[in-house]
Amino acid sequence: MHSRIPFRFLLVACLAALTAHASTPSASSLPLPTLSVSCVGSSTFTFTPGLKNEPRDITHTANVDLPNCVLLPSLQRTTAAAPTKTQLFPGLTCTDLLKPFARTEATFSWGDGGTSKVVLSQTRVEAQGASTVLVGVGSVTEGKYKGAVAVRTLTYVNEDVTQGCLSEQGLTQTSGPATLTLTLPQ
């Protein structure tokens, strides 16, 4: 037994399907999601000899360890780390920690492979008077994620710095939370 479907019904159903398909954007017309990487971890600064309020020639090393990074939109997880080479700073004092750095470079090694050279201009921001947050803004100039806008924050507790600077040996180390965010333009 065959049932007959009226032609008018078939025509309306086909037109409705075509209209629905035409109004659905194709994959190529949808905006691409912005690729970003967001990392959380810690940083450690070491000063030899210890920083004091009087000028001293200081060697400085820093290590940024970011064990918790998430790539968006995929939600893939990875890690990043940026140890720096030892650098000599002549005549450095504790008050120099309160000044913004003009430019800094760091090379981040990624747990899922590759490196990113990040060049930042850095400014100092107070957070409720108890902490100092160094915010660096710049870009990835080489390697993985080249061209991404980079924002790095390093935080330390002011009281720890003050007590260290006033101690007999001076401030030899400070550490605190660190973040890194990379955003690739569309």
C-alpha positions, 0 to 999 in steps of 0.5 A: 500500500502506497500513501500519496503525499501531496505535491504541495506538502513536498514543495513546502518541506523542500523550501523550508529545508533550503531556507534553513540551510541558506540561513545557517552560516557556513564554517568558512564564514564563522569568525575564527576563535581567538587562540590564547594561552593562559598560564599560572605559576610562580616566580623566584628572584635571586640577588647575590650579594643581597640587595641593600639600600646602598648601591651594590653590584648585584648578580640577578637570576630569575625563574618563572615556573608555570605548571598550569597552562591552558590553550583556548579554545581546545582546553589542551593543557601544558606547562611553561618555564622561563629561567633567565641567565645570570645578569650583573647590575652595577649599583643596584639598590632595593629602591630600584625594585620599585622602578619600572623596567624599560624592557625585558626578554624571556624565553619560555620553554613549553611542555608540549614542545618548542620555545617562545621568545617574549619581549616585554615593556614592564610597569609597576602596579601597587595592589592594595599596598601589601604587594607589588605587581610587575606587569609586562606587556609585549609580544612573542617575537620568535618561536612558538606563538610568534606574533601573539600579544603577551602579558606577564605578571610577577607579584611579590610581598612588599613586607618580605622585600622591606625586611630582606633589604633591612637585614644584615645580608640584604634581600637575597631572594623573593618569590611569588605568584606569576601569570602569562597570557598570550593572545594570537590576533585573528 
